[in-house]
Amino acid sequence: MARRLIAGDPDAFDPFVEHFRAKIFHYSWLMCGQREDAEDVAQDTLLKALESFGQLRDPGHIRPWIFRIARNACLMKRRKSVFAPSQELSLDEFLPAMQRDGDGMKIQIADWSALPDRQVFDLEMKRALDDAICSLPETLKSVILMRDMEELSTEETAQVLDLSQDVVKTRLHRARLAVRQKLDQYLGNVNVGGEHHGYA
């Protein structure tokens, strides 16, 4: 598909849009935080890609290339959007809770095994996961979306975000811990009987 697009085949654009539209929209929604912004970003990304296929040197790298365009579009949208946050939170606010364990420290993690499987994988759990990712600062959110949601490699993620692979690994670790903490808070408000008490 990428080779056909680079060659200027007009019949390749519809399959390209069909393949990437939902992925880009979901990524943009979690990055931007609002459906309206995500719709604009997805459309801008696809149009920019169509105009710029001549710049894609390696068809095998179409995924990191398209998400780099989407990321830049998200950043531009966030600067102009009425939904943009008034301030970015510190990364330290997203470190997991710690407690003393003898001479050392350990991370406080809820016991997920006490919950029935059906509760872990239900629609509200998906919503809680999306909310947890949306609450992250952009530096962590962009990494976890690329690696865990879009399944780009560490190398591809580093290329998209202009980071070293070591920084990607570090931020991914912190992002996963922060999301895990948020999900623990959510699961702490869900009892074994399946009653939901809400979450922050």
Backbone torsions as a table, in degrees:
resi	resn	phi	psi	omega
1	MET	NA	-45.8	179.6
2	ALA	-63.6	-41.2	179.3
3	ARG	-63.5	-38.9	179.1
4	ARG	-65.7	-38.9	179.0
5	LEU	-66.3	-43.1	179.1
6	ILE	-62.3	-34.9	179.9
7	ALA	-76.9	-5.8	177.2
8	GLY	87.9	18.4	-179.9
9	ASP	-72.3	112.4	-177.1
10	PRO	-66.8	-23.5	-179.3
11	ASP	-75.9	-7.6	-178.5
12	ALA	-88.0	-14.3	-174.1
13	PHE	-70.9	-41.6	-179.6
14	ASP	-61.1	-46.5	175.6
15	PRO	-61.3	-35.2	177.6
16	PHE	-62.6	-48.2	179.0
17	VAL	-61.5	-44.1	-178.9
18	GLU	-61.2	-38.3	-177.3
19	HIS	-72.7	-39.9	-171.1
20	PHE	-101.7	-16.4	-171.8
21	ARG	-57.3	-52.1	-177.6
22	ALA	-65.7	-38.8	179.8
23	LYS	-63.2	-45.7	-178.5
24	ILE	-67.9	-39.5	179.4
25	PHE	-63.6	-45.2	-179.5
26	HIS	-63.5	-44.3	176.8
27	TYR	-59.6	-45.9	-177.2
28	SER	-67.3	-37.1	179.3
29	TRP	-62.7	-45.5	-179.5
30	LEU	-71.2	-33.4	178.7
31	MET	-73.3	-44.8	-175.7
32	CYS	-84.6	-31.3	177.6
33	GLY	88.2	-5.0	-178.6
34	GLN	-138.5	138.7	-178.8
35	ARG	-60.3	-42.3	-177.7
36	GLU	-59.6	-45.7	178.9
37	ASP	-65.7	-40.5	-177.9
38	ALA	-63.2	-39.2	178.1
39	GLU	-62.9	-42.7	178.2
40	ASP	-63.6	-44.3	-178.1
41	VAL	-64.2	-43.8	-179.7
42	ALA	-60.9	-44.2	179.7
43	GLN	-65.5	-45.4	179.5
44	ASP	-61.6	-38.9	-178.9
45	THR	-64.3	-47.2	-178.6
46	LEU	-65.2	-39.7	178.3
47	LEU	-67.8	-42.0	178.1
48	LYS	-62.4	-40.5	178.7
49	ALA	-62.4	-43.2	-180.0
50	LEU	-60.3	-40.6	-179.0
51	GLU	-73.2	-21.6	-168.0
52	SER	-114.5	11.7	-176.0
53	PHE	-60.9	-23.9	177.0
54	GLY	-64.8	-19.0	-179.7
55	GLN	-87.2	-11.1	-179.7
56	LEU	-80.5	105.9	-175.4
57	ARG	-80.0	-35.9	-175.3
58	ASP	-119.5	108.3	-179.5
59	PRO	-57.8	-26.0	-179.9
60	GLY	-69.4	-14.4	-179.2
61	HIS	-107.3	29.0	-177.2
62	ILE	-65.2	-35.4	-178.2
63	ARG	-65.6	-53.5	176.8
64	PRO	-61.2	-32.9	179.1
65	TRP	-63.6	-47.8	-177.8
66	ILE	-68.8	-35.0	179.2
67	PHE	-76.4	-23.0	172.3
68	ARG	-66.6	-42.1	175.9
69	ILE	-62.0	-44.6	-179.9
70	ALA	-63.2	-40.7	179.5
71	ARG	-62.9	-45.3	179.5
72	ASN	-62.9	-38.7	178.0
73	ALA	-65.0	-38.4	177.5
74	CYS	-63.1	-44.4	-179.3
75	LEU	-62.7	-41.3	177.7
76	MET	-65.0	-41.9	-179.5
77	LYS	-65.0	-40.1	-178.8
78	ARG	-64.4	-33.4	-179.8
79	ARG	-68.6	-31.4	-175.0
80	LYS	-101.1	-16.1	-170.1
81	SER	-71.8	144.9	174.2
82	VAL	-70.9	-15.0	-179.2
83	PHE	-92.3	-3.4	-176.5
84	ALA	-60.9	139.6	179.9
85	PRO	-65.9	149.1	-178.7
86	SER	-71.0	-25.0	177.3
87	GLN	-154.7	153.1	175.9
88	GLU	-90.1	138.7	179.4
89	LEU	-79.4	155.2	178.7
90	SER	-71.1	147.0	176.5
91	LEU	-60.3	-32.6	-178.1
92	ASP	-63.3	-23.9	179.4
93	GLU	-72.7	-8.9	-177.5
94	PHE	-112.0	11.8	172.8
95	LEU	-76.6	146.5	-177.9
96	PRO	-69.1	155.7	177.8
97	ALA	-65.5	142.9	-179.1
98	MET	-121.6	153.2	173.7
99	GLN	-143.0	154.2	-178.8
100	ARG	-71.7	140.0	177.8
101	ASP	-136.0	87.7	-174.7
102	GLY	69.5	-120.7	-179.6
103	ASP	-89.3	-7.6	-176.8
104	GLY	-119.2	-166.2	178.8
105	MET	-123.8	149.7	174.5
106	LYS	-137.5	154.7	180.0
107	ILE	-77.9	135.8	176.3
108	GLN	-79.9	114.3	-179.7
109	ILE	-129.3	132.0	-179.7
110	ALA	-67.9	156.3	178.3
111	ASP	-84.7	97.5	-178.0
112	TRP	-72.2	-22.3	-175.5
113	SER	-66.6	-16.3	-179.2
114	ALA	-77.0	-9.6	-177.3
115	LEU	-98.5	138.9	175.2
116	PRO	-61.2	148.1	-178.4
117	ASP	-56.7	-36.4	-175.8
118	ARG	-62.9	-29.0	179.5
119	GLN	-76.8	-32.3	-177.5
120	VAL	-68.5	-34.5	-173.4
121	PHE	-106.6	13.9	-178.7
122	ASP	-80.5	177.6	-175.1
123	LEU	-62.6	-38.0	-179.2
124	GLU	-66.5	-31.3	176.8
125	MET	-66.7	-39.8	176.1
126	LYS	-62.1	-41.9	177.9
127	ARG	-63.9	-40.8	179.0
128	ALA	-63.8	-37.8	178.4
129	LEU	-65.7	-46.3	178.0
130	ASP	-60.1	-43.0	179.2
131	ASP	-62.9	-40.1	-179.9
132	ALA	-63.8	-42.0	179.1
133	ILE	-68.0	-42.0	179.8
134	CYS	-60.7	-30.4	-176.0
135	SER	-78.0	-10.7	-178.8
136	LEU	-72.9	151.9	171.0
137	PRO	-65.7	156.2	-172.9
138	GLU	-55.9	-36.4	-177.1
139	THR	-63.9	-34.5	177.9
140	LEU	-86.1	-39.6	-177.2
141	LYS	-60.3	-45.1	-176.5
142	SER	-61.7	-36.2	-178.7
143	VAL	-71.9	-47.4	-177.0
144	ILE	-68.2	-31.9	176.8
145	LEU	-66.8	-43.2	-179.9
146	MET	-66.3	-45.5	-173.5
147	ARG	-80.1	-49.4	-171.0
148	ASP	-94.5	-31.6	-178.4
149	MET	-90.3	-45.1	-177.8
150	GLU	-96.8	-7.9	174.3
151	GLU	60.2	36.1	170.2
152	LEU	-74.8	153.6	177.5
153	SER	-73.1	167.7	175.9
154	THR	-59.9	-41.5	179.7
155	GLU	-64.3	-45.0	179.9
156	GLU	-64.5	-41.3	178.8
157	THR	-62.3	-41.7	178.0
158	ALA	-61.2	-39.0	178.8
159	GLN	-66.0	-43.3	-179.0
160	VAL	-63.7	-42.3	-171.9
161	LEU	-95.5	0.7	-177.6
162	ASP	56.3	48.3	179.2
163	LEU	-125.5	163.5	171.0
164	SER	-76.9	158.7	179.1
165	GLN	-64.7	-33.0	178.2
166	ASP	-64.9	-40.3	178.4
167	VAL	-66.1	-40.3	177.4
168	VAL	-58.9	-46.4	-179.4
169	LYS	-62.1	-42.5	-179.5
170	THR	-64.9	-46.0	-179.0
171	ARG	-68.1	-36.0	177.9
172	LEU	-63.5	-42.1	178.1
173	HIS	-60.6	-46.4	-179.7
174	ARG	-66.6	-38.6	179.1
175	ALA	-64.0	-44.3	179.7
176	ARG	-62.9	-40.8	177.6
177	LEU	-63.2	-42.6	-179.1
178	ALA	-65.3	-42.4	178.3
179	VAL	-65.2	-41.6	178.5
180	ARG	-59.5	-41.2	179.3
181	GLN	-63.3	-43.0	178.8
182	LYS	-63.0	-41.8	179.4
183	LEU	-67.9	-34.5	175.5
184	ASP	-62.0	-40.6	178.1
185	GLN	-62.6	-41.7	178.5
186	TYR	-64.3	-47.6	-177.3
187	LEU	-68.1	-26.2	176.7
188	GLY	-66.1	-20.0	179.0
189	ASN	-98.2	7.8	177.6
190	VAL	-115.5	116.4	-179.1
191	ASN	-84.7	170.6	-175.4
192	VAL	-63.7	-26.4	-179.8
193	GLY	-75.5	-6.8	174.8
194	GLY	96.2	7.1	178.8
195	GLU	-81.6	136.5	-179.3
196	HIS	-104.5	129.2	-178.8
197	HIS	-107.8	10.6	178.9
198	GLY	87.0	166.1	177.7
199	TYR	-149.5	158.0	-177.3
200	ALA	-72.7	NA	NA
